[in-house]
Structure formats: structure tokens, C-alpha cells
Amino acid sequence: MDNVIDFINTNRDKYVDQLKEYLAIPSISALPEHAGDVKRAAEWSADEMRRIGMQNVRLVETPGFPVVYGDWLGAEGAPTILFYGHYDVQPVDPVNLWESPPFEATVRDGELYARGAADDKGQVFMHFKAIEAHLKQNGKLPVNIRIILEGEEEVGSANLDNFVKEHKDELKADVVVISDSPMFDRGIPSICYGLRGLVYFQIDLRGTRSDLHSGSFGGAVANPNMVLAQILAQMKDKSGRIRIPGFYDDVRELKEEEREQWKRLPFNDRRYAKELGAPKLFGETGYSTLERVWARPTFEVNGLLGGFTGEGAKTVIPAVAMAKVSMRLVPNQDPDKIAQLFEDHTKTVEVKVTRMHGGKPWMTDFDNKFVQAAGRAIQKGFGKEPVFNREGGSIPVVATFQEILGLPSVLFGVGLPDENAHAPNEKLDLGNFHGGIIASAFLYDEIAKG
Amino acid sequence: MDNVIDFINTNRDKYVDQLKEYLAIPSISALPEHAGDVKRAAEWSADEMRRIGMQNVRLVETPGFPVVYGDWLGAEGAPTILFYGHYDVQPVDPVNLWESPPFEATVRDGELYARGAADDKGQVFMHFKAIEAHLKQNGKLPVNIRIILEGEEEVGSANLDNFVKEHKDELKADVVVISDSPMFDRGIPSICYGLRGLVYFQIDLRGTRSDLHSGSFGGAVANPNMVLAQILAQMKDKSGRIRIPGFYDDVRELKEEEREQWKRLPFNDRRYAKELGAPKLFGETGYSTLERVWARPTFEVNGLLGGFTGEGAKTVIPAVAMAKVSMRLVPNQDPDKIAQLFEDHTKTVEVKVTRMHGGKPWMTDFDNKFVQAAGRAIQKGFGKEPVFNREGGSIPVVATFQEILGLPSVLFGVGLPDENAHAPNEKLDLGNFHGGIIASAFLYDEIAKG
């Protein structure tokens, strides 16, 4: 491995210049006027994959933007990594808040500022360079690798499931590696081994045919706003525990080991509350903040709307009221089962409950061999033992790979919590970028070792 | 009185033509482009008052539109009526829903269709014609009358309180008569002797500095939407009773006599629910629907807003949530005291509660001599004993006259519940118009008798 690492260290500055080229392509998948740029980014990715020595590189057309595929399968008997990333980026509005143009990557204070620097071109490129170093120095990789890069991650990955289904045989692997997430904190490299799932609903209530005057009719009829408030209020008790019968039945309790690990993380409730501008934190009693966010399910009212909401006072009893609610789920809660429990619980009154999107929770045991291999690689790349954390959010592709291919995923991200992934001034720490390339190079080696 | 009634019967058709002129003036006080028309309606009112024989007629300027004043004070020793009405009208949008142009009064099936036909030009004009009949036939009225007509009723009567305060001495009277309300139902003339009051609040909650992702932060912080729902839900119990401590302390219980009267009214819960398009009626147990609307206080959530309310699903924990709530009050609840009770009850959590407009409840005992005089006049004008009802809504000027002048009001309205006062196709039943002129002529006589 020494010659591989030497190569990476020697070429450190060149990598930044190469990455700048990739970042210069405004591949904003959400904006039709950038469709040509998105395709250009696909082609640039494919060209780069060929340059670094990947084989069978091609664009696979989908009803949307193409998936870039390439592989290197010369490590007979070794495990196969399926690497997933994306070449599309978020929009850049409001562009006037950017300190440097979003598509002219600029280095300031050791950070590379550009749209896509962290999410996800920079982290994809990190693997390109790790692969290149192996192939250039040794003519081979310690593992087999298949790469797929999609161009629709920022707009919901509508065509990814189908792509994976249709190419199931070509995507055979042992583990998925995804580098599209931040570390726990600056200087604290981490491996994420669990994500929450989601069920999302819209609740619609109708009381009367049309809005009524609250003077002439107040007292005669139920007020949908009030009924909605009552429905929502009864979903949680004062200690923050969700009251839907059966809701917690399948929740996998935290292991003592996990709790111990997380307790050691540098996390301070008061500082966190201050950062969020919250008077204080709140949640289910009996669990720390990180435990609640990473390993406990939630019930959130995402939206509320009913009646008169403009300036001033209007004395109306609304005809209709609406709420959007969602529940984050943890292993082993099943979205379908939870959806059913919620609907059963809600339908004690006359309401319309519409289920919207959702996804299963996910987790790999943190003593899984691939997770541990990733941990060793991070330690070698960053000179520091990583923390093993879970995440409160959901990454739908992880569920896709789990369900369609039956593969575990390793989330091997080197972004930072303040990377501004979907905001102005997105950035990638160049120290993390370099450490990430080395860690990636080691990752292949560690996975090969098993 | 016979010659007065004969005069009214003889001129019946002419009245409709005269009223059409009044209705042709688009005196929409809410729209600046109609300011000239509003003034024109004031002048038309003054001219008409001079024509029918009123004295001291003049426009009194205010910071908004003028108040039209006129009097006839020749009935020495007799009581004095202060008649209040308004010459401004509601906007007419959406104008394409009108079956005939809103300012070209049109008769169809015995109804006169025009903006202002019922609210309030038609009902003001009814009194003009009753006064005219007395003065033309007898040279005098049985009572003294002062008329004030305002031009800002449809935009909140912002200048009326000051006008009444400044002209307190010129407005001396024994009773206020207002004809600006509907009857109980077609064919059921009624006298309204009670109104509810109002307190109105906006509740604002802030959880965090900005919206948060419900995946990454769900479980860490309280959700303002949920806290709002919990605040609102605890305001009422399942039987519809308001749970604010002390809320009912000053509520005047219904008299057995009132309950008996109202029980005899032709009112059917099922038909009413069907008219409103409500699955069923709902309210405080132990009271009939009419009792709840006319004589019991309410707590209504007039508006709800928080988080994501567009199409689809967005996983957000909102930074802020807002509700508009109001309580209808009944005698002898005091808005200031109720506001204080509400604020005390709400501020068990950290919220911003802003008190908006409001008004006191009002009622005259229904055996009050003026109310009874009005009842006899209605019976003579409509050939039918009126019902004595209360109203769920509020008419702020009634409180103004009560508070500033210490005068009781008689609500002597001949509109109909389906008159479309603030909607397209406003109309006045011509039978009620004619009966109302006769009843008004008798009203002066009955009030004079005491």
C-alpha cells in the first residue's frame, strides 16, 4: 500500500485542479435549462473513469438522466464493492449569497467552495483518485469494484429502483459503499451504520360545505381546526412518547454498547440548543438527544393549515383543515405496519388520511465486517479512530440496495456538518478530501482482507 | 294611523322605483376607486331625508366618509328614537356570479336583487318611507327621531365611536333602532334582543431559529405545530365545554322562559346540518343548537398555519406555528376578564399571545318596553306575532350606543337569512319591504305609547 499512498500524496494538488473541472459543470438536475449540463457531467464522469483505468464504462439511458456504469473485476476471489454516487447537484439560488461563483471552485482557508464540492462530486472524485492510485501503481485493485453514478439524486432518484432491478445481475456485489454524507464533526471521522425510515401522511378534515361565520354558527358545529388539533395532540403524551397503540412493539432497543459509545461523543445539549436557537431541547424521556435522533422513532406535524391565516382577524369557522404528519421509524419498525396502526388510531373520527411517500429504516450491525473494515480504513486515512454513529434521516438508495440486491451498505462520508450541501457556499475541506482519498484506497484493501 | 297606512299602501310601487335609485349608487366603502360614489350616496341620503321632511339634515365630516345626520324633534314630551343605519355597501366580487348587474336593481319573483338591497339601503329606506307617510299625512311624527347614517360600516366603522363621543349631546335619545339584520326565517318576523361579544387572539410559537430537517433533528426538539395542537386541544373537553378556568363564571344562564320560547321555533337540527353540509351538529352538551349559538360562549380556532402546506410531502420541523383563536362571549362575560383568563391559561408554555379586536356581548331583557313596542309593531306590519331571539354574532355599534350613550337598542330587521348580504345576488323580499315600512310606521307609534 505504501506506493499507493505515496502516489496520492505526490499528486495531492493536481487532484484539486482536476476536481475543479468536474465542479465547473452546472449539472443541476432540477432545472430543465441545465439538462445539457447534466448530460455533460455524465460524460465527464465516464471519461474520467476510463482515464483512471475502469473498464466497461458506459452511459445507461433511463427515462431521465443516464446512469454511468463502470467496473474493474480483476481481483479473482476477492469481494466486490458496489460504489454508488451521483453527478448531479442542487440548484444554487439564492446565487447572490455565494461568496464566489458556485461553478468556479475556489479555495479559501483550506476549503474548496463550489456547488457539488461535498454533495457529491468531491466525494465521488475521492474514490476515482483512490482507484487510480491502485491501478497506476500496481496495475490492479485489491477488490472488485462496480461503480454506478446517477444523475437524479437531487430530484428523488425516480429511475434508480428500476435501473437496479433491470441490471440486478450486473450489479452483483458483496457490499455497497456510499460516500455522500458528513462526518460526525470536524476532526471526528465517523461511520454511519443506521438510518431511520419514514411514513408520511396528509390528514384532511371537512366540517361543513363552506366556511361559516363564527358568530352566526359558532356553537352549532364542530370546528375542523379544533378537531385536527385534538387528533394531533392525542398522538403524544407529555413525556414525548407516541401514544399510537403498538407503535413501539417492533422498536429494537439500543444496545448498551451503542449507548456507551455515543455517550463518549463530544455532544453538548446546551450548545446544540443554542446552535438551533431553541429555548431547550425536548423529546422522549429516558433517552439522550443523540439516542432520540438516531435510534428512536418520532411523530412530527410537518404542516398545519386551516381557516384564515392572513394579517388581522377574520371570524371564520373553516370548512376544512389539513395537516401533514410523518413518523421517522427505526429498526425493526415496518412502514406498512406503522401506517396501518396510525390509520386505525386516526380513524376514530371522520377524516381522510392519505399516505404519501415513505421508506424503511436501515441498519447494519456496527460489528459487521464491512463496517469494521471501513473503520480501519478511516483510521488509516485520518489517523484517528472513527466513531460509529447512526443518522436521524433517511437515504432511500440504501433501502433500494438492501431490498433489491440484498446488500449491506457502508456509509463512508467525509463531508462536514457545516458543508452547506443544499445551501449557498457549499464546501469541501481539502484535508478531509485528501484524507478521504487515502482512506478510500485503504478501504478497498481492508475489504479485501475481510 | 289608518291614513298613514293607506298612504303607504297607495305608494307601494313608487317606493321600489325610488329605492332603485338609491341602490344604483355603487357606494363600496372598501374600494378607493368608489370613494366618490360613497360620498354621492351620503348626499343622496341627505337629499332624501330633506324630501321626506327631516330637519337639520347635514353631512358631518369624519376622517373617513361623512355621517349623515337629520332629526325631527317636534313631538314634545314623547320619547326620542336614535335611528342608525349605513349607506355604504359590500364589494360585489365575483361579479360574474350575479344574475343581474349588482347596481341595476332588478325584481325577480317578488325579490329585489341589488347590492345593498338588504344591507342596508333597503332597510334604511323602509324607515324613510314610514317617516314620510307620517309627516305627509299628519304633519308630525308620534315620536322624536334622530337619524345617523354612516358610510364605513362595511369597513369596520373606524370613525363611528369618535363621532358618537363628539356628538354625545346631539344624540340624546331613549332608544336606538337598527334595521340591519335578518328575520329568524321567511314568514317568521323576529326581534333580536341579544348579541354575543368577542375576544380574538393570535398565538405565535417559535421553536428554533429556522425550519429543521425532520430526519436529522426529529426527536431533538419540540415541534411548534405539535405544541400548538396541544395548547388548542386542551381548551375544550370532549363534551364541547371550554376548559379555561373561570371562563363560565359570569355567564348568565338562560331563563326558563327563553328556553321555552326558542323550543317552539321551527328549527330542525337535521335540516340545519344538511343545509350546512355538516355530517352532524356539535356543541356543548345540555343545550340545544339555538341555545348554543345565541346564548352560550364559544372557543373557535379561526386559523392554523405552520410548516409545509403545499402539494406533496416535505419533511420539515417548522420553526414557527400560528393560530388565530376567538371566543364569542355572552352576557355578562367581560372581554377584558376573559382575555386575561385565556392568556393566563395559555402562558403555561412559552408562546406569544396577541390580543386583536373584540367587543362586549349585549342583551336587552326581552320584556324591555321598547323591545315589546317593536314586537307589537312587527305584529301589525306582518300580521304575525314575532319571535324573540338572540343572535350568535356581534354588532359592534350596539355596544357603542350602550357604552357611550347608555342607550338600549332594538334590532328591527326585515332581511332574510338567505338575503346574500355579503355575497352575489343580494336581495330584499318586497313583501318584507312593504310590511317593514308599515311596521316601522307603527314602531314610532308604539314607542310613543310607551
HADDOCK unambig.tbl for C-alpha pairs under 7 A between the chains (distance, minus, plus):
assign (segid A and resid 207 and name CA) (segid B and resid 278 and name CA) 5.63 0.50 0.50
assign (segid A and resid 208 and name CA) (segid B and resid 276 and name CA) 5.64 0.50 0.50
assign (segid A and resid 208 and name CA) (segid B and resid 277 and name CA) 4.82 0.50 0.50
assign (segid A and resid 208 and name CA) (segid B and resid 278 and name CA) 4.42 0.50 0.50
assign (segid A and resid 209 and name CA) (segid B and resid 276 and name CA) 5.91 0.50 0.50
assign (segid A and resid 209 and name CA) (segid B and resid 277 and name CA) 4.67 0.50 0.50
assign (segid A and resid 209 and name CA) (segid B and resid 278 and name CA) 6.81 0.50 0.50
assign (segid A and resid 215 and name CA) (segid B and resid 328 and name CA) 6.85 0.50 0.50
assign (segid A and resid 215 and name CA) (segid B and resid 392 and name CA) 4.70 0.50 0.50
assign (segid A and resid 215 and name CA) (segid B and resid 393 and name CA) 3.60 0.50 0.50
assign (segid A and resid 215 and name CA) (segid B and resid 394 and name CA) 6.62 0.50 0.50
assign (segid A and resid 216 and name CA) (segid B and resid 293 and name CA) 6.82 0.50 0.50
assign (segid A and resid 216 and name CA) (segid B and resid 391 and name CA) 6.80 0.50 0.50
assign (segid A and resid 216 and name CA) (segid B and resid 392 and name CA) 4.55 0.50 0.50
assign (segid A and resid 216 and name CA) (segid B and resid 393 and name CA) 4.96 0.50 0.50
assign (segid A and resid 217 and name CA) (segid B and resid 293 and name CA) 6.22 0.50 0.50
assign (segid A and resid 217 and name CA) (segid B and resid 392 and name CA) 6.74 0.50 0.50
assign (segid A and resid 218 and name CA) (segid B and resid 293 and name CA) 5.92 0.50 0.50
assign (segid A and resid 218 and name CA) (segid B and resid 298 and name CA) 6.34 0.50 0.50
assign (segid A and resid 219 and name CA) (segid B and resid 283 and name CA) 5.29 0.50 0.50
assign (segid A and resid 219 and name CA) (segid B and resid 292 and name CA) 5.13 0.50 0.50
assign (segid A and resid 219 and name CA) (segid B and resid 293 and name CA) 5.03 0.50 0.50
assign (segid A and resid 219 and name CA) (segid B and resid 298 and name CA) 5.94 0.50 0.50
assign (segid A and resid 220 and name CA) (segid B and resid 281 and name CA) 5.77 0.50 0.50
assign (segid A and resid 220 and name CA) (segid B and resid 282 and name CA) 5.72 0.50 0.50
assign (segid A and resid 220 and name CA) (segid B and resid 283 and name CA) 5.82 0.50 0.50
assign (segid A and resid 220 and name CA) (segid B and resid 289 and name CA) 5.47 0.50 0.50
assign (segid A and resid 220 and name CA) (segid B and resid 292 and name CA) 6.54 0.50 0.50
assign (segid A and resid 220 and name CA) (segid B and resid 293 and name CA) 6.09 0.50 0.50
assign (segid A and resid 221 and name CA) (segid B and resid 281 and name CA) 4.69 0.50 0.50
assign (segid A and resid 221 and name CA) (segid B and resid 282 and name CA) 4.53 0.50 0.50
assign (segid A and resid 221 and name CA) (segid B and resid 283 and name CA) 6.28 0.50 0.50
assign (segid A and resid 222 and name CA) (segid B and resid 281 and name CA) 6.81 0.50 0.50
assign (segid A and resid 222 and name CA) (segid B and resid 282 and name CA) 5.13 0.50 0.50
assign (segid A and resid 222 and name CA) (segid B and resid 283 and name CA) 6.79 0.50 0.50
assign (segid A and resid 223 and name CA) (segid B and resid 300 and name CA) 6.86 0.50 0.50
assign (segid A and resid 225 and name CA) (segid B and resid 301 and name CA) 5.84 0.50 0.50
assign (segid A and resid 225 and name CA) (segid B and resid 304 and name CA) 6.88 0.50 0.50
assign (segid A and resid 226 and name CA) (segid B and resid 232 and name CA) 6.90 0.50 0.50
assign (segid A and resid 226 and name CA) (segid B and resid 233 and name CA) 6.64 0.50 0.50
assign (segid A and resid 226 and name CA) (segid B and resid 301 and name CA) 6.00 0.50 0.50
assign (segid A and resid 229 and name CA) (segid B and resid 229 and name CA) 4.25 0.50 0.50
assign (segid A and resid 229 and name CA) (segid B and resid 230 and name CA) 6.72 0.50 0.50
assign (segid A and resid 229 and name CA) (segid B and resid 232 and name CA) 6.25 0.50 0.50
assign (segid A and resid 229 and name CA) (segid B and resid 233 and name CA) 5.43 0.50 0.50
assign (segid A and resid 230 and name CA) (segid B and resid 229 and name CA) 6.71 0.50 0.50
assign (segid A and resid 230 and name CA) (segid B and resid 233 and name CA) 4.68 0.50 0.50
assign (segid A and resid 232 and name CA) (segid B and resid 226 and name CA) 6.89 0.50 0.50
assign (segid A and resid 232 and name CA) (segid B and resid 229 and name CA) 6.25 0.50 0.50
assign (segid A and resid 233 and name CA) (segid B and resid 226 and name CA) 6.66 0.50 0.50
assign (segid A and resid 233 and name CA) (segid B and resid 229 and name CA) 5.44 0.50 0.50
assign (segid A and resid 233 and name CA) (segid B and resid 230 and name CA) 4.67 0.50 0.50
assign (segid A and resid 233 and name CA) (segid B and resid 233 and name CA) 6.38 0.50 0.50
assign (segid A and resid 276 and name CA) (segid B and resid 208 and name CA) 5.63 0.50 0.50
assign (segid A and resid 276 and name CA) (segid B and resid 209 and name CA) 5.89 0.50 0.50
assign (segid A and resid 277 and name CA) (segid B and resid 208 and name CA) 4.80 0.50 0.50
assign (segid A and resid 277 and name CA) (segid B and resid 209 and name CA) 4.66 0.50 0.50
assign (segid A and resid 278 and name CA) (segid B and resid 207 and name CA) 5.62 0.50 0.50
assign (segid A and resid 278 and name CA) (segid B and resid 208 and name CA) 4.42 0.50 0.50
assign (segid A and resid 278 and name CA) (segid B and resid 209 and name CA) 6.82 0.50 0.50
assign (segid A and resid 281 and name CA) (segid B and resid 220 and name CA) 5.77 0.50 0.50
assign (segid A and resid 281 and name CA) (segid B and resid 221 and name CA) 4.68 0.50 0.50
assign (segid A and resid 281 and name CA) (segid B and resid 222 and name CA) 6.81 0.50 0.50
assign (segid A and resid 282 and name CA) (segid B and resid 220 and name CA) 5.73 0.50 0.50
assign (segid A and resid 282 and name CA) (segid B and resid 221 and name CA) 4.53 0.50 0.50
assign (segid A and resid 282 and name CA) (segid B and resid 222 and name CA) 5.13 0.50 0.50
assign (segid A and resid 283 and name CA) (segid B and resid 219 and name CA) 5.29 0.50 0.50
assign (segid A and resid 283 and name CA) (segid B and resid 220 and name CA) 5.83 0.50 0.50
assign (segid A and resid 283 and name CA) (segid B and resid 221 and name CA) 6.28 0.50 0.50
assign (segid A and resid 283 and name CA) (segid B and resid 222 and name CA) 6.80 0.50 0.50
assign (segid A and resid 289 and name CA) (segid B and resid 220 and name CA) 5.47 0.50 0.50
assign (segid A and resid 292 and name CA) (segid B and resid 219 and name CA) 5.15 0.50 0.50
assign (segid A and resid 292 and name CA) (segid B and resid 220 and name CA) 6.55 0.50 0.50
assign (segid A and resid 293 and name CA) (segid B and resid 216 and name CA) 6.82 0.50 0.50
assign (segid A and resid 293 and name CA) (segid B and resid 217 and name CA) 6.23 0.50 0.50
assign (segid A and resid 293 and name CA) (segid B and resid 218 and name CA) 5.93 0.50 0.50
assign (segid A and resid 293 and name CA) (segid B and resid 219 and name CA) 5.05 0.50 0.50
assign (segid A and resid 293 and name CA) (segid B and resid 220 and name CA) 6.10 0.50 0.50
assign (segid A and resid 298 and name CA) (segid B and resid 218 and name CA) 6.34 0.50 0.50
assign (segid A and resid 298 and name CA) (segid B and resid 219 and name CA) 5.94 0.50 0.50
assign (segid A and resid 300 and name CA) (segid B and resid 223 and name CA) 6.85 0.50 0.50
assign (segid A and resid 301 and name CA) (segid B and resid 225 and name CA) 5.83 0.50 0.50
assign (segid A and resid 301 and name CA) (segid B and resid 226 and name CA) 5.99 0.50 0.50
assign (segid A and resid 302 and name CA) (segid B and resid 307 and name CA) 5.59 0.50 0.50
assign (segid A and resid 302 and name CA) (segid B and resid 308 and name CA) 6.03 0.50 0.50
assign (segid A and resid 302 and name CA) (segid B and resid 315 and name CA) 6.24 0.50 0.50
assign (segid A and resid 302 and name CA) (segid B and resid 316 and name CA) 5.33 0.50 0.50
assign (segid A and resid 302 and name CA) (segid B and resid 317 and name CA) 5.64 0.50 0.50
assign (segid A and resid 302 and name CA) (segid B and resid 318 and name CA) 6.73 0.50 0.50
assign (segid A and resid 303 and name CA) (segid B and resid 306 and name CA) 5.37 0.50 0.50
assign (segid A and resid 303 and name CA) (segid B and resid 307 and name CA) 4.34 0.50 0.50
assign (segid A and resid 303 and name CA) (segid B and resid 308 and name CA) 4.51 0.50 0.50
assign (segid A and resid 303 and name CA) (segid B and resid 309 and name CA) 5.27 0.50 0.50
assign (segid A and resid 304 and name CA) (segid B and resid 225 and name CA) 6.88 0.50 0.50
assign (segid A and resid 304 and name CA) (segid B and resid 304 and name CA) 6.16 0.50 0.50
assign (segid A and resid 304 and name CA) (segid B and resid 305 and name CA) 5.06 0.50 0.50
assign (segid A and resid 304 and name CA) (segid B and resid 306 and name CA) 4.87 0.50 0.50
assign (segid A and resid 304 and name CA) (segid B and resid 307 and name CA) 6.46 0.50 0.50
assign (segid A and resid 304 and name CA) (segid B and resid 309 and name CA) 6.43 0.50 0.50
assign (segid A and resid 305 and name CA) (segid B and resid 304 and name CA) 5.06 0.50 0.50
assign (segid A and resid 305 and name CA) (segid B and resid 305 and name CA) 4.66 0.50 0.50
assign (segid A and resid 305 and name CA) (segid B and resid 306 and name CA) 6.74 0.50 0.50
assign (segid A and resid 305 and name CA) (segid B and resid 309 and name CA) 6.39 0.50 0.50
assign (segid A and resid 306 and name CA) (segid B and resid 303 and name CA) 5.37 0.50 0.50
assign (segid A and resid 306 and name CA) (segid B and resid 304 and name CA) 4.88 0.50 0.50
assign (segid A and resid 306 and name CA) (segid B and resid 305 and name CA) 6.73 0.50 0.50
assign (segid A and resid 307 and name CA) (segid B and resid 302 and name CA) 5.58 0.50 0.50
assign (segid A and resid 307 and name CA) (segid B and resid 303 and name CA) 4.34 0.50 0.50
assign (segid A and resid 307 and name CA) (segid B and resid 304 and name CA) 6.46 0.50 0.50
assign (segid A and resid 308 and name CA) (segid B and resid 302 and name CA) 6.02 0.50 0.50
assign (segid A and resid 308 and name CA) (segid B and resid 303 and name CA) 4.51 0.50 0.50
assign (segid A and resid 309 and name CA) (segid B and resid 303 and name CA) 5.27 0.50 0.50
assign (segid A and resid 309 and name CA) (segid B and resid 304 and name CA) 6.44 0.50 0.50
assign (segid A and resid 309 and name CA) (segid B and resid 305 and name CA) 6.38 0.50 0.50
assign (segid A and resid 313 and name CA) (segid B and resid 356 and name CA) 6.92 0.50 0.50
assign (segid A and resid 315 and name CA) (segid B and resid 302 and name CA) 6.23 0.50 0.50
assign (segid A and resid 316 and name CA) (segid B and resid 302 and name CA) 5.32 0.50 0.50
assign (segid A and resid 317 and name CA) (segid B and resid 302 and name CA) 5.66 0.50 0.50
assign (segid A and resid 318 and name CA) (segid B and resid 302 and name CA) 6.74 0.50 0.50
assign (segid A and resid 328 and name CA) (segid B and resid 215 and name CA) 6.85 0.50 0.50
assign (segid A and resid 356 and name CA) (segid B and resid 313 and name CA) 6.95 0.50 0.50
assign (segid A and resid 391 and name CA) (segid B and resid 216 and name CA) 6.81 0.50 0.50
assign (segid A and resid 392 and name CA) (segid B and resid 215 and name CA) 4.70 0.50 0.50
assign (segid A and resid 392 and name CA) (segid B and resid 216 and name CA) 4.55 0.50 0.50
assign (segid A and resid 392 and name CA) (segid B and resid 217 and name CA) 6.78 0.50 0.50
assign (segid A and resid 393 and name CA) (segid B and resid 215 and name CA) 3.65 0.50 0.50
assign (segid A and resid 393 and name CA) (segid B and resid 216 and name CA) 4.98 0.50 0.50
assign (segid A and resid 394 and name CA) (segid B and resid 215 and name CA) 6.68 0.50 0.50
